């Protein structure tokens, strides 16, 4: 699988291969150490777990109470087929310890529970970075925990620049790659997995074409590599406004928390703008 050359643009394979081992929340912190907030970590992790069929988020037409005259469309979260076999990281325990195969939750209620249980931004970021084994890409000062000074060192800046360049190139060329080299498009998507959520400005029609390619290869080939797509489910997330709902719910949850506590989860680090 060639993932280090896109549209004749060459990338450092060693640096790009960080994406093969990092989870999306860790990559988000690496790319934007200060701007990535607690709600971003939650959003990327929930979407990644949904993509992996560990969790399932669906719109259901349900009566909130048996005596209600009409059913309403509500968004629910429950476990999915890979829940019992999934090897979770320690920080993913915040997302999975409250759910089981016998129950389901309103999405807003679930996100509220996760948010309330988690450490605040800087402690959670450190936990994510440590578990993904990339603290060595940061210059860890004595104020790391107390002030949240997440400063990338020289190697960290090099990795960030290459991954940023890689993402921008994919964003710019993915429609053409789908048309001219569908096999490479599948390789890229299967390599990115949950990192696909960190891409920006991917048109809906491009997402639809990706899902068409995945379905076609599932039907027409016995390629063991592409059988990995059976583990992932892009369509449920991309086409049901799930990402937007998660983002909107978390924005409200964060505002409620800050109003109650008088806290602010935002701080500024000029290195985010390098």
N, C-alpha and C positions, 0 to 999 in steps of 0.2 A: 504494500500500500504506500503510495507516494503522497505524503502530506506536507512536504517541505518546499514544494514548487506549485505556485498557483498562477496561471496565465503568464507563464515564463518569468515570474518573479520568484527569486530564490530566497529561502529563509534558513536560519540556523536551526538545523533539526534538533540539536541538543536542547536549545532553549524552548522551541515549540513543544517538545515532548513533555514539558512541565504540565501541559494540558491533559496528558494521558494519565496523570496520577493525581492532579489537584481536583477538588470538588469546586463547583461554580462559586460558592460563597468565598472560598479562599482566593480564587482568581480575582473576584471582584475587589477584595481588600488589597490584593497585590497591585491591581491596576489603579486604584484610587483609595489609598490608605485612610484618609480622613473623611472624604465625602461619602464613602460607603458606611451606611448607618446600620443600626440593629435591625430596622425593618427591611433593609435590603438583604441582610444575611438570612432573615426569615423567609423573605419572598423567594430568593434563589434556591434555598434549600427545600422549601415545600414544592416548588415547581420541579426540582430535580427528582425528588422522591416520587412525585406523581408521574413524571416521565418514565421512571424505572419501574412503574407499576407496584410500588411499595404502598403508596397511598392512592386513593381515587377521589377526585372531586367532580361532582355532577350536579346538574340542575334537576330538581325533582318537583313534580306537581303534587304537593301534599297539603292536607288540612292541618294547620297548626294545632287545632284542637278538634276532637271527634265531633263536637257539637257545632262546629263552624259550618255555615251553609256552602261555602265555596273553598276550593283548594287554591293554594298560592304556589307560585314557582319560587322555591328557595334553593340555595346552594349548600350542599352537604358534603362532608368529608368522611370517608371510611377507609378501611384497609383494602388493599388490592391483592392480586394473586401471588406477588413476590414478598409479601410482608413477613411471613414466617422464615423464609430462607435468606433474607437480606442481612448482611453483616454490617451493622451500623457503626459509625464512629461514635466517640463519647459525646460530642456536642449534638449529634443527631438524636441522642436519647431525649433531649428536650422536646423533640417532635414526635417521638414514637412511644414514649413510656405511658402516655395518657390514652392511647388508642388500643383497641383489641378487635378481634374478628367478630365479636358479637354485638357491636354497637356502632352508631354513627353520630356525627356531630354537625350542627350548623357551622359553616365555615367561619363566620365571624366569631362564634364562641370558641372554636378551636384555636384560632389565631390569638385571641385575647389570652387564653390559658398559656400558650407558648410564650407570648411576649412577657407576661407577668412572671413566669418562672425563670427567665433568662437573666444572666448578669447584664449590667449596662454595657453600652457600646464598646468601650475600650477593653474591658475585661473579656468580653465575648470575642472581639477581634483577635486578641492574643491567644485565646483558646483555639480558635479556628486555625490560626497560623501555626500554632504549635502542633496540633494534631495532623495538619497537612505537611509538617516537617519543612517549613520554609521560613522559620524565624531567622535562619542564617542569611536571608536576603535583606535583613533589616539591621540597622545600627541600633542596638538595644541600649538605651541610656537608663540611668537610675530613675528617671521620671516617666518611663514607659507606661507603667500602670496608672500613676496618679494624674499625669497630664495628657496622656494619649499621644505622645510624640512618636508617631509611626514613620520613621525616616528610613527610606530605602538606602542601602549601601550601594557601592559601585556595581556589584554583581546584580543586585536587585533591580537597579535602574536599567541594566542591560536586558534582563529578562522581560521587564515591563515594556520597554520600547519594542522588542521583537514581537511580543504577543499583541501589542496594540497595532503594530504594522500588519500583522497577520490578520487580525480581525477586520481592519479597514479594507484590506485587499479582498477578503471574502465578501464583505458587504458590497463592494463596488463591482465584483465580477461574478457573483453567484448566479444571477439570471443567465448570463452568457455560458457559464460552465454547464448549467442544467441543459441548455439547448445543444451545446457542441460536444460535451463530454459527460453524459449522465452518469457513467460509471464513477468518474472522479467526484461528481457531486455527492454521490452516495458515500464514497470514502470520506469526504470532508465532514458530512453530517454525522456519520457514525463515529468519526474521531472526536468531534466536538462534544457530542452527547449533550449534557446539560449546559455546557458552555454556550450552546446555541442561543440561550436566553440572554447572554451578554451582548449579542450582536444588536445593532441599531438599524432602524429604517429598512427592515426586510419587508417588502410588499406582501400583501395577503396572497396575491396570485403566485408569487414565488413559493410561498409555503404550501400552497395547493399543489404545485408541480412537484415539490419534494415528496409530499405524501403519495402522489401518484406513482413516482419512481419507486418508493418503498413498497407499495402494494404490488406493483408489477413484478419486482424482483422476488417478492415472497411467493408469488404465484408461478413464476416461470423458471426459477433457478433453484438448485440445491446447494448453492455455494455456502459452505459452512460459515464463512465470515459474515455474509449478509444475513444469516439466520440470527445474528445478534439483534437484528431489528425486531424480532419477536419479543424481545425483552423491553422494548421501548414503545411508547405510544405518543407520537407527536400531535396527532389530530385533536385529541381531547383537550389539550392545553391551548393550542393555537387558534382553534376555531370556535371556542365556547366562551370567549372573553374572560377566561379564568385568571389570566395574568393581571388584567385590569381590575378585576374584583379584588384579588389579593392585595394589590397596591392600594386601592381605595380604602379597604377595610383597615389595613395597617396604618395608613395615614391618620385615620380617625382614632385608632387605638393609641397611637403615639401621642396625639394631641391631648387625648383624655388623660393619659398618664402624666404628661408634663404639666397639665393644668392642675392636677391633684397634688403633685409633688413639688412643683415650682422648679423642676429640672429642665435643662436644655441638653439635648443629645448631640448638638452640632458644635464642632470646634474647627478651627482653621489651621491648615498646614500648607504652606506655600509649595511644598514638594509635590502636592497633588497636581500642580499646574505646570510642572516641568515639561 
